[in-house]
Amino acid sequence: MPDHPKTTTVAIIGSGPAGLSHAIELAHRGVPCVILERSPRAGYAPRAKTTHSRTREHMRRWGIADKLAEASPFGVDYPSHVTFVTRLGGYLLHRFEHALDCKAEQVEDFSEHGQWIPQYKLEKVLVDHALSLPGVEILYGQTFTGYTAQADGVTVQIHDSASGSDWELAADYLVGADGAGSSVREAIDAKMEGTYGLSRNLNVIFRAPDLAKAHPHGEGIMFWQINGDVPSLIGPMDKGDLWFFMPTGISAETASSPKEAETMIRAATGIDTEIEVLSSDEWVASKLLADRFRRDRAFLIGDAGHLHPPFGGFGMLLGVGDAVDLGWKLAAVTKGWAGPALLDSFEVERRQTAQLVMDAAEANHTILANQLILPHIEDDTPEGEAARRDSADLIRKHKHAEFYARGVVLGYCYVGSPVIADDGTQKDWKRSLDYVPSATPGCIAPHCWLADGSSLYDHFGSGFTLLITANTAPEVIAAVESRAKTTGMPLTVLAPDEVRLAELYDAPMVLIRPDQHVAWRGDTTPDAAVFNKLLGKDCRIRT
């Protein structure tokens, strides 16, 4: 019989980006975990390619943002242009330059730029890092079959596909990161609510050695093809002349065999070149949200709890955000410095964030290549030129928000969270598409680069951080430290010599959580009730 582990602190089902990120967050905080994965993740599709700036900021905390940059198949300086054309071999309509904040430059709003990288390469970086950390174990060939709950933990039932044996793992907590078809979601009796089947699409991966040289539109990460034959997206994916191709809004009768996929690529691009189709998968865009993210000691993160169209590249952003939020909270509770209400806040905070992201993704999905086709758009006539100008106007109007979405990536706020001390400004908070940094409690702490070239975030502690933005009496700071010690809050005091912080944070003292969200701000020492609130010690909002 295989020698399976018998106990762990957190059992994680699923080894995608959410599950791996959760394990890494836990391990960095000294919490052991076991990841159980049904089968080794392999293949190319249909997975993400966009790693947004916020996700890379978490990777910076973990010390692996540079490793992800090194794994980029075309280098981080590769232009992240998104180009709209009639066909890859046809007319240029419009180009969004340096989309998705992927340009490798220092920007005041964040500590890490975005990155265009295939998900399988990102997962390799995450796996390598996870396995380098004490307390992380990844077991493949393990299928979650159920669990039983106890007052002080869970017993997870697992089937080992290699040996054919069934075994059990005792854990303090269970986390379902097992994707759209989540078995953990079913086990906690959570139901997906929303709209299934917004559109049918194909995801094709193919090799084309001469395609990059055969079209006139230069380098870029994505080309939208606006034509009546095969409206679609296409772009380079990896070294070895690998490309992706995604016909959008296909009918139920559309065939997806490799031969038929090759025919579609030729028809869509208008280029006759060598093509080898490696995979072709149909997928359905939906907008679905679980009616619960938790039952007692079992939680859902990532696609197990929410699904949305991939337009905007927000899926991994949302899943890793879930993993971090739950990760530091589980660590705080298991280490004994936070109360049970901290875990209750997970669903309050992440459900509203999921809804915001899902709404943005659905809006992006409303206008696909299919909706941008105009009569005569490919004609070499004055009518054709006019149609292409009109199409370009539509593209600028309807697609700009998809590729410059800093407000979605960074501009959310945990309004109404039971572990955030609202100073009365949450009622006035509004998300902006272009992102306006805000220190309203619940928002991501505004970022800036310090005089020595370092990121403000690099100086935050692993627990809470007391950020001093203006002259504050030493006895006031000492009083905050004393209150933190009394209530068990791990606290780092940070007082950078940076005049911009006072305006950015609009308060002389700010308490920042381990996940870089503002928890409290003010000009006098917060009383013990505030500390207890931030640590989830003052109340329970659900059982």
Buried (B, 14 or more C-beta within 10 A) or exposed (E): EEEBBEEBBBBBBBBBBBBBBBBBBBBBBBBBBBBBBBEEBEEBBBBBBBBBBBBBBBBBBBEBBEBBBEBBBBEBEBBBBBBBBBBBBBBBBBBBEBBBBBBBEEBEBBBBBBBBBBBBBBBBBBBEBBBEBEBBBBBBBBBBEEBEBEEEBBBBBBBBEEEEEEBBBBBBBBBBBBBBEBBBBBBBEBEBEBEEEBBBBBBBBBBBEEBBEBBEBEEBBBBBBBBEBBBBBBBBBBEEBBBBBBBBBBEEEBEBEBEBBBBBBBBBBBBEBEBEBBBBBBBEBBBBBBEBBBBBBBBBBBBBBBBBBBBBBBBBBBBBBBBBBBBBBBBBBBBEBBBEBBBBBBBBBBBBBBBBBBEBBBBBBEBBBBEBBBEBBBBEEEEBBBBBEBBBEBBEEBBBBBBBBBBBBBBBBBBEBBBBBBBEBBEEBEBEBEBBBBBBBBBBBBBBBBEEEEBBBEBBBBBBBBBBBBEBEEEBBEBBBEBBEEBBBBBBBBBBEBEBBBEBBBBBBBBBBBBBBBBBBBEEBBEEEBBBBBBBBBEEBEE
